[in-house]
Amino acid sequence: MKKVIFLALTLILLLALAGCADTDSNNGAQSNNQGNANNMQNNVQAENPPPTAPGNDNTDENGQTKVLVAYFSATNNTAGVATAIAESLGADLYVITPEEPYTAADLDYGNDNSRTSLEMNDPDSRPAIAGSDVENMADYDIVFLGYPIWWGQAPKIISTFLEGYDFNGKTIVPFCTSGSSGIGSSATNLQGLTDNAIWLAGERFSSNVTQNSIAEWLNSLELELNAE
């Protein structure tokens, strides 16, 4: 009888030990699974790090080089070309506005005593510019400069504009409008008013120029407008 009781107690003890072993095994498996999950999460984070804030440079929010189109227009012909250039490049516009607007009488080329005739015959003439200055001129790397042709040259107000800013290291792209005259020496005569600027060859446009023609000219310049 004692032998039977001893065998029964032994069997119960063995069953209890087996149950404890299974519990420890399950706890170990859960611990391993949690560790594997944490490792996978860490790997995903390593492969997809959070985005970093962009650095500051002379480009806009789209990574484009900043371009300014500055122009003077007495009869709105140059204004149309300047607007088309700005729209094609996503550039900023600045209107060179005379403090004293030009009247039809002022633009009388046949009158030697008209305002424009007197200004163009005076090398020291510098008509005043009205309104605000260009904001943050230092931020622009490329400046398109537009004007009509008067007596084969750029109006004297363009000289006022160029002498009012520091163009050191900037690229200047001149363009003009006229009924027949080309850009001629108008652009090269302006170069002496800027220090260490890079002047590209200019272009003359008629008042009825198309957007496609302007776009083709812009493409021919091969300007680097994307930030590296």
MIDRENKOL-538751 format. One record per residue (C-alpha): residue number from 1; residue in one letter; x, y, z. Coordinates in Angstrom, 1 decimal, decimal comma. Example, Ala and Ser with C-alpha at 12.3 -4.5 7.8 and 13.67 -1.06 7.14 Angstrom:
2
@seq 1	type A	px 12,3	py -4,5	pz 7,8
@seq 2	type S	px 13,7	py -1,1	pz 7,1
***
This chain:
228
@seq 1	type M	px 0,0	py 0,0	pz 0,0
@seq 2	type K	px 2,8	py 2,4	pz 0,9
@seq 3	type K	px 4,4	py 1,6	pz -2,4
@seq 4	type V	px 1,3	py 2,5	pz -4,3
@seq 5	type I	px 1,0	py 5,8	pz -2,4
@seq 6	type F	px 4,7	py 6,6	pz -3,1
@seq 7	type L	px 4,2	py 5,9	pz -6,8
@seq 8	type A	px 1,1	py 8,2	pz -7,0
@seq 9	type L	px 3,0	py 11,1	pz -5,2
@seq 10	type T	px 5,9	py 10,7	pz -7,6
@seq 11	type L	px 3,6	py 10,8	pz -10,6
@seq 12	type I	px 1,9	py 14,0	pz -9,3
@seq 13	type L	px 5,3	py 15,7	pz -8,7
@seq 14	type L	px 6,5	py 14,8	pz -12,2
@seq 15	type L	px 3,3	py 16,3	pz -13,8
@seq 16	type A	px 3,8	py 19,5	pz -11,8
@seq 17	type L	px 7,4	py 19,9	pz -12,9
@seq 18	type A	px 6,3	py 19,4	pz -16,6
@seq 19	type G	px 3,7	py 22,1	pz -16,3
@seq 20	type C	px 6,3	py 24,6	pz -14,9
@seq 21	type A	px 8,7	py 23,7	pz -17,8
@seq 22	type D	px 6,0	py 24,5	pz -20,3
@seq 23	type T	px 5,2	py 27,8	pz -18,7
@seq 24	type D	px 8,9	py 28,9	pz -18,8
@seq 25	type S	px 9,1	py 27,9	pz -22,4
@seq 26	type N	px 6,1	py 30,0	pz -23,3
@seq 27	type N	px 7,5	py 33,0	pz -21,4
@seq 28	type G	px 10,8	py 32,6	pz -23,3
@seq 29	type A	px 9,0	py 32,5	pz -26,7
@seq 30	type Q	px 7,0	py 35,6	pz -25,9
@seq 31	type S	px 10,2	py 37,4	pz -24,8
@seq 32	type N	px 11,9	py 36,4	pz -28,1
@seq 33	type N	px 9,0	py 37,5	pz -30,2
@seq 34	type Q	px 8,9	py 40,9	pz -28,5
@seq 35	type G	px 12,6	py 41,3	pz -29,1
@seq 36	type N	px 12,3	py 40,4	pz -32,7
@seq 37	type A	px 9,4	py 43,0	pz -33,1
@seq 38	type N	px 11,6	py 45,7	pz -31,5
@seq 39	type N	px 14,5	py 44,8	pz -33,8
@seq 40	type M	px 12,2	py 45,1	pz -36,9
@seq 41	type Q	px 10,9	py 48,5	pz -35,7
@seq 42	type N	px 14,5	py 49,7	pz -35,2
@seq 43	type N	px 15,4	py 48,5	pz -38,7
@seq 44	type V	px 12,5	py 50,3	pz -40,3
@seq 45	type Q	px 13,4	py 53,5	pz -38,5
@seq 46	type A	px 17,0	py 53,2	pz -39,7
@seq 47	type E	px 15,9	py 52,7	pz -43,3
@seq 48	type N	px 13,5	py 55,6	pz -43,2
@seq 49	type P	px 15,0	py 58,3	pz -41,0
@seq 50	type P	px 12,9	py 61,4	pz -40,3
@seq 51	type P	px 13,3	py 64,2	pz -42,8
@seq 52	type T	px 15,8	py 66,9	pz -41,9
@seq 53	type A	px 15,1	py 70,7	pz -42,2
@seq 54	type P	px 16,5	py 72,2	pz -45,5
@seq 55	type G	px 19,5	py 74,4	pz -45,3
@seq 56	type N	px 19,5	py 78,1	pz -46,2
@seq 57	type D	px 20,8	py 79,2	pz -49,6
@seq 58	type N	px 20,1	py 81,7	pz -52,4
@seq 59	type T	px 17,4	py 79,6	pz -54,0
@seq 60	type D	px 13,6	py 79,7	pz -53,5
@seq 61	type E	px 11,5	py 77,1	pz -51,8
@seq 62	type N	px 11,5	py 75,0	pz -55,0
@seq 63	type G	px 15,2	py 74,9	pz -55,3
@seq 64	type Q	px 15,3	py 77,3	pz -58,2
@seq 65	type T	px 17,9	py 80,0	pz -58,7
@seq 66	type K	px 16,4	py 83,4	pz -57,9
@seq 67	type V	px 15,8	py 85,5	pz -61,0
@seq 68	type L	px 14,7	py 89,2	pz -61,2
@seq 69	type V	px 13,2	py 90,8	pz -64,3
@seq 70	type A	px 13,6	py 94,6	pz -64,0
@seq 71	type Y	px 12,3	py 96,8	pz -66,8
@seq 72	type F	px 11,3	py 100,3	pz -67,9
@seq 73	type S	px 8,5	py 100,7	pz -70,3
@seq 74	type A	px 7,1	py 104,0	pz -71,6
@seq 75	type T	px 4,5	py 102,6	pz -73,9
@seq 76	type N	px 3,9	py 99,1	pz -72,4
@seq 77	type N	px 5,7	py 97,2	pz -75,2
@seq 78	type T	px 8,7	py 96,3	pz -73,0
@seq 79	type A	px 6,2	py 95,5	pz -70,2
@seq 80	type G	px 4,6	py 92,7	pz -72,2
@seq 81	type V	px 8,0	py 91,1	pz -73,0
@seq 82	type A	px 9,2	py 91,4	pz -69,4
@seq 83	type T	px 6,0	py 89,8	pz -68,1
@seq 84	type A	px 6,3	py 86,9	pz -70,5
@seq 85	type I	px 9,9	py 86,3	pz -69,4
@seq 86	type A	px 9,0	py 86,4	pz -65,7
@seq 87	type E	px 6,1	py 83,9	pz -66,3
@seq 88	type S	px 8,4	py 81,5	pz -68,2
@seq 89	type L	px 11,0	py 81,5	pz -65,5
@seq 90	type G	px 8,9	py 82,0	pz -62,4
@seq 91	type A	px 10,9	py 85,2	pz -61,8
@seq 92	type D	px 10,1	py 88,3	pz -59,8
@seq 93	type L	px 9,2	py 91,5	pz -61,5
@seq 94	type Y	px 10,4	py 95,0	pz -60,8
@seq 95	type V	px 9,1	py 98,0	pz -62,7
@seq 96	type I	px 11,6	py 100,9	pz -63,1
@seq 97	type T	px 9,1	py 103,7	pz -62,7
@seq 98	type P	px 10,1	py 107,3	pz -63,4
@seq 99	type E	px 9,4	py 109,8	pz -60,7
@seq 100	type E	px 8,1	py 112,1	pz -63,4
@seq 101	type P	px 6,0	py 110,0	pz -65,9
@seq 102	type Y	px 6,7	py 110,5	pz -69,6
@seq 103	type T	px 4,0	py 112,2	pz -71,6
@seq 104	type A	px 3,4	py 111,9	pz -75,4
@seq 105	type A	px 5,1	py 115,3	pz -75,8
@seq 106	type D	px 8,1	py 114,0	pz -73,9
@seq 107	type L	px 8,4	py 111,1	pz -76,3
@seq 108	type D	px 8,4	py 113,3	pz -79,4
@seq 109	type Y	px 11,5	py 112,2	pz -81,2
@seq 110	type G	px 11,2	py 114,8	pz -83,8
@seq 111	type N	px 11,5	py 117,6	pz -81,3
@seq 112	type D	px 15,0	py 118,4	pz -80,3
@seq 113	type N	px 13,7	py 120,2	pz -77,2
@seq 114	type S	px 11,5	py 117,3	pz -76,0
@seq 115	type R	px 12,3	py 115,8	pz -72,7
@seq 116	type T	px 13,7	py 112,6	pz -74,1
@seq 117	type S	px 15,8	py 114,4	pz -76,7
@seq 118	type L	px 17,4	py 116,5	pz -74,0
@seq 119	type E	px 18,0	py 113,5	pz -71,7
@seq 120	type M	px 19,5	py 111,3	pz -74,4
@seq 121	type N	px 21,9	py 114,1	pz -75,5
@seq 122	type D	px 23,1	py 114,6	pz -71,9
@seq 123	type P	px 25,6	py 111,9	pz -70,7
@seq 124	type D	px 25,1	py 112,9	pz -67,1
@seq 125	type S	px 21,3	py 112,7	pz -67,2
@seq 126	type R	px 19,9	py 110,4	pz -64,5
@seq 127	type P	px 16,1	py 110,6	pz -64,3
@seq 128	type A	px 14,8	py 109,8	pz -60,8
@seq 129	type I	px 13,1	py 106,5	pz -60,0
@seq 130	type A	px 9,9	py 106,5	pz -58,0
@seq 131	type G	px 8,6	py 103,9	pz -55,5
@seq 132	type S	px 10,4	py 101,3	pz -53,4
@seq 133	type D	px 13,8	py 99,9	pz -54,2
@seq 134	type V	px 14,3	py 96,2	pz -55,2
@seq 135	type E	px 13,9	py 94,2	pz -52,0
@seq 136	type N	px 16,8	py 91,9	pz -51,2
@seq 137	type M	px 18,7	py 92,6	pz -54,4
@seq 138	type A	px 21,6	py 90,6	pz -53,0
@seq 139	type D	px 19,5	py 87,4	pz -53,2
@seq 140	type Y	px 19,2	py 87,5	pz -57,0
@seq 141	type D	px 21,9	py 85,8	pz -59,1
@seq 142	type I	px 20,4	py 86,6	pz -62,5
@seq 143	type V	px 18,8	py 89,9	pz -63,5
@seq 144	type F	px 17,0	py 90,4	pz -66,8
@seq 145	type L	px 17,1	py 94,1	pz -67,7
@seq 146	type G	px 14,5	py 95,4	pz -70,2
@seq 147	type Y	px 14,1	py 98,7	pz -71,9
@seq 148	type P	px 12,9	py 100,4	pz -75,1
@seq 149	type I	px 15,5	py 101,7	pz -77,6
@seq 150	type W	px 15,7	py 105,5	pz -77,7
@seq 151	type W	px 18,1	py 107,0	pz -80,2
@seq 152	type G	px 19,8	py 103,7	pz -80,5
@seq 153	type Q	px 20,5	py 103,5	pz -76,8
@seq 154	type A	px 18,8	py 102,5	pz -73,5
@seq 155	type P	px 16,9	py 105,3	pz -71,8
@seq 156	type K	px 18,9	py 107,2	pz -69,2
@seq 157	type I	px 16,7	py 105,9	pz -66,4
@seq 158	type I	px 18,3	py 102,5	pz -66,9
@seq 159	type S	px 21,7	py 104,1	pz -66,0
@seq 160	type T	px 20,0	py 105,4	pz -62,8
@seq 161	type F	px 18,9	py 101,9	pz -62,0
@seq 162	type L	px 22,2	py 100,2	pz -62,6
@seq 163	type E	px 24,1	py 102,8	pz -60,5
@seq 164	type G	px 21,8	py 102,3	pz -57,6
@seq 165	type Y	px 22,7	py 98,7	pz -56,8
@seq 166	type D	px 25,7	py 96,3	pz -56,4
@seq 167	type F	px 25,7	py 93,9	pz -59,3
@seq 168	type N	px 29,0	py 92,2	pz -58,3
@seq 169	type G	px 29,0	py 88,6	pz -59,4
@seq 170	type K	px 25,5	py 88,7	pz -60,9
@seq 171	type T	px 24,6	py 87,7	pz -64,4
@seq 172	type I	px 22,8	py 90,5	pz -66,3
@seq 173	type V	px 20,7	py 89,6	pz -69,4
@seq 174	type P	px 19,6	py 92,7	pz -71,4
@seq 175	type F	px 16,7	py 92,7	pz -73,7
@seq 176	type C	px 15,0	py 95,6	pz -75,5
@seq 177	type T	px 12,0	py 96,4	pz -77,7
@seq 178	type S	px 11,9	py 98,6	pz -80,8
@seq 179	type G	px 10,1	py 99,0	pz -84,0
@seq 180	type S	px 13,1	py 98,4	pz -86,2
@seq 181	type S	px 16,4	py 99,1	pz -84,4
@seq 182	type G	px 18,4	py 96,2	pz -82,9
@seq 183	type I	px 19,9	py 96,1	pz -79,5
@seq 184	type G	px 23,1	py 97,4	pz -81,0
@seq 185	type S	px 25,6	py 99,0	pz -78,6
@seq 186	type S	px 23,0	py 99,9	pz -76,0
@seq 187	type A	px 23,9	py 96,9	pz -73,8
@seq 188	type T	px 27,6	py 97,2	pz -74,1
@seq 189	type N	px 27,5	py 100,9	pz -73,2
@seq 190	type L	px 25,7	py 100,0	pz -70,0
@seq 191	type Q	px 28,3	py 97,5	pz -68,9
@seq 192	type G	px 30,7	py 100,2	pz -67,6
@seq 193	type L	px 28,1	py 101,1	pz -65,0
@seq 194	type T	px 28,4	py 97,8	pz -63,1
@seq 195	type D	px 31,4	py 96,3	pz -61,4
@seq 196	type N	px 32,3	py 92,6	pz -61,9
@seq 197	type A	px 28,9	py 91,7	pz -63,4
@seq 198	type I	px 28,6	py 89,0	pz -66,1
@seq 199	type W	px 26,8	py 90,4	pz -69,1
@seq 200	type L	px 25,2	py 88,0	pz -71,6
@seq 201	type A	px 24,4	py 89,0	pz -75,2
@seq 202	type G	px 21,1	py 90,8	pz -75,4
@seq 203	type E	px 18,1	py 90,4	pz -77,6
@seq 204	type R	px 15,7	py 92,8	pz -79,4
@seq 205	type F	px 12,0	py 92,0	pz -79,6
@seq 206	type S	px 9,2	py 93,6	pz -81,5
@seq 207	type S	px 5,9	py 94,5	pz -79,8
@seq 208	type N	px 4,1	py 91,5	pz -81,4
@seq 209	type V	px 6,7	py 88,8	pz -80,3
@seq 210	type T	px 5,1	py 85,5	pz -79,3
@seq 211	type Q	px 5,5	py 83,6	pz -76,1
@seq 212	type N	px 7,1	py 80,7	pz -78,0
@seq 213	type S	px 9,8	py 83,0	pz -79,5
@seq 214	type I	px 10,6	py 84,3	pz -76,0
@seq 215	type A	px 10,8	py 80,7	pz -74,7
@seq 216	type E	px 13,1	py 79,7	pz -77,5
@seq 217	type W	px 15,4	py 82,6	pz -76,7
@seq 218	type L	px 15,4	py 81,8	pz -73,0
@seq 219	type N	px 16,3	py 78,1	pz -73,7
@seq 220	type S	px 19,2	py 79,3	pz -76,0
@seq 221	type L	px 20,8	py 81,1	pz -73,0
@seq 222	type E	px 21,3	py 77,8	pz -71,2
@seq 223	type L	px 21,1	py 79,4	pz -67,8
@seq 224	type E	px 21,6	py 77,2	pz -64,7
@seq 225	type L	px 18,3	py 77,8	pz -62,9
@seq 226	type N	px 18,3	py 74,7	pz -60,7
@seq 227	type A	px 20,3	py 74,6	pz -57,5
@seq 228	type E	px 22,9	py 71,8	pz -57,4
***
